[in-house]
Amino acid sequence: MVASSPFFLVFRSIHIVTGALWFGSAFLFSLFVGPAAAKVGPASVPLMHVIVKERKIATVITGLAITAVTAGWIMWLYHANQAGLSTYWDLTEAKVLFLGGVLATVAMFEGLHGVGNNVEKLVGLGDEVAASGAPPSAEQGAEMQRLGAAIEKASKIDLLLLFLVVLCMATARYW
């Protein structure tokens, strides 16, 4: 049976664990850490510096996303290969899993480019302002506002996509 092969068990375990950590991280940062840091303002710079620059949270979350998505696509292709692509594609479950994979892939890129890269830039800018000892210049303030708005928008899109991904993965066999 395909589902109990060692190959499938390893990739399914990797997919589920990294996917759960990715979704949980996105949930925590999108709904709690990010908004709290924005509300606290400059006082959040040291904490965000440690989380982003020293602990490398954007890199960790991106790594989790890439691993989850890659393992998911490998399993999908493994099933398609075992059953024959045309036979597998006839299953509604295969189509729902495919949709979940596409949504996860989009979420991965949205998270990397819309959230992760902008968080790195925003924290770097916050570090510059903190090192200067002066309030942000008008230009720095405007850039911080722009980055904050971009992060908020991208994180909401990313989280919505991830909710849809989880819905697809959790219900695929029941369609």
C-alpha positions in Angstrom: 0.0 0.0 0.0 1.4 3.4 -1.0 0.3 5.2 2.2 2.3 2.9 4.4 5.5 2.7 2.4 8.6 4.0 4.3 9.1 6.7 1.6 5.6 8.0 2.0 5.7 7.9 5.8 9.0 9.9 5.9 7.7 12.5 3.4 4.3 12.8 5.0 5.9 13.3 8.5 8.2 16.0 7.1 5.3 17.6 5.3 3.0 17.7 8.3 5.5 18.8 10.9 7.0 21.6 8.7 3.6 22.6 7.5 2.2 22.9 11.0 5.2 24.9 12.2 4.9 27.2 9.1 1.2 27.8 9.6 1.7 28.3 13.4 4.5 30.8 12.8 2.6 32.7 10.2 -0.5 32.8 12.5 1.6 34.0 15.5 3.5 36.7 13.7 0.6 37.9 11.5 -2.0 38.2 14.3 0.1 38.9 17.4 3.8 39.7 17.1 3.6 42.0 14.1 0.6 44.1 15.3 2.1 44.3 18.8 5.4 45.5 17.5 3.7 48.1 15.4 1.6 49.3 18.4 4.6 49.5 20.7 6.7 51.3 18.0 10.4 52.1 18.7 10.4 50.2 22.0 10.0 47.0 19.9 13.2 47.5 18.0 15.5 45.5 20.3 13.1 42.5 20.5 12.5 42.5 16.7 16.2 42.8 16.1 16.9 39.7 18.1 14.0 37.8 16.5 14.7 38.8 12.9 18.5 39.5 12.8 19.9 37.2 15.4 17.4 34.3 15.6 16.7 34.6 11.8 13.0 34.0 12.0 12.3 35.0 8.4 14.9 32.4 7.2 13.5 29.8 9.5 9.9 30.3 8.4 11.0 30.4 4.7 12.9 27.1 5.3 9.8 25.5 6.8 7.6 26.7 3.9 10.0 25.4 1.3 10.4 22.1 3.0 6.6 21.6 3.5 5.8 22.6 -0.1 8.6 20.5 -1.6 7.6 17.4 0.5 4.0 17.9 -0.5 4.7 18.1 -4.2 7.0 15.0 -4.0 4.1 13.1 -2.4 1.6 14.3 -5.0 4.0 13.2 -7.8 4.7 9.9 -6.0 1.0 9.1 -5.8 0.5 10.2 -9.5 3.4 8.0 -10.5 2.2 5.0 -8.5 -1.4 5.2 -9.8 -0.6 6.6 -13.3 -1.2 10.3 -13.8 -4.4 10.0 -15.8 -5.9 7.6 -13.3 -4.8 9.7 -10.3 -6.0 12.9 -11.9 -9.5 11.4 -12.2 -9.7 11.4 -8.4 -11.3 14.5 -6.9 -8.8 14.1 -4.0 -5.9 14.5 -6.4 -7.4 17.8 -7.7 -8.1 19.2 -4.2 -4.5 18.2 -3.1 -3.2 19.9 -6.3 -5.2 23.1 -5.5 -3.8 23.0 -2.0 -0.3 22.6 -3.4 -0.7 25.5 -5.8 -2.1 27.7 -2.9 0.8 26.6 -0.7 3.3 27.5 -3.4 1.8 30.9 -3.8 1.7 31.4 0.0 5.4 30.4 0.2 6.4 33.1 -2.4 4.1 35.7 -0.8 5.6 35.0 2.6 9.1 35.2 1.3 8.8 38.3 -0.8 5.8 40.1 0.8 6.5 39.4 4.4 10.0 38.0 5.1 12.0 40.4 2.9 10.0 43.4 4.1 10.4 42.4 7.7 14.2 42.2 7.2 14.2 45.7 5.6 11.9 47.2 8.3 14.0 45.8 11.2 17.2 47.0 9.4 15.8 50.5 9.1 14.7 50.4 12.8 18.3 49.4 13.7 19.6 52.4 11.7 17.3 54.8 13.5 18.1 53.3 16.9 21.8 53.5 16.3 21.5 57.2 15.3 19.9 58.0 18.6 17.6 60.5 16.8 14.0 60.1 15.8 13.5 58.8 12.2 13.8 61.3 9.4 10.7 62.1 7.4 12.1 59.8 4.7 12.8 57.0 7.1 9.4 57.4 8.8 7.6 57.2 5.4 9.6 54.1 4.4 8.8 52.5 7.8 5.1 53.2 7.2 5.3 51.8 3.7 7.0 48.6 4.8 4.7 48.2 7.7 1.6 48.5 5.4 3.2 46.1 2.9 3.9 43.5 5.6 0.4 43.8 7.1 -1.2 43.3 3.7 1.1 40.4 2.6 0.8 38.6 6.0 -3.0 38.7 5.8 -2.9 37.3 2.2 -0.4 34.7 3.3 -2.5 33.7 6.3 -5.7 33.4 4.2 -3.8 31.3 1.7 -2.5 29.0 4.4 -6.0 28.6 5.9 -7.2 27.5 2.4 -4.2 25.2 2.1 -5.0 23.5 5.4 -8.7 23.2 4.4 -7.7 21.5 1.2 -5.3 19.1 2.8 -7.6 18.3 5.7 -10.7 17.6 3.5 -9.2 16.3 0.2 -10.3 12.7 0.7 -13.9 13.7 1.5 -14.8 15.6 -1.7 
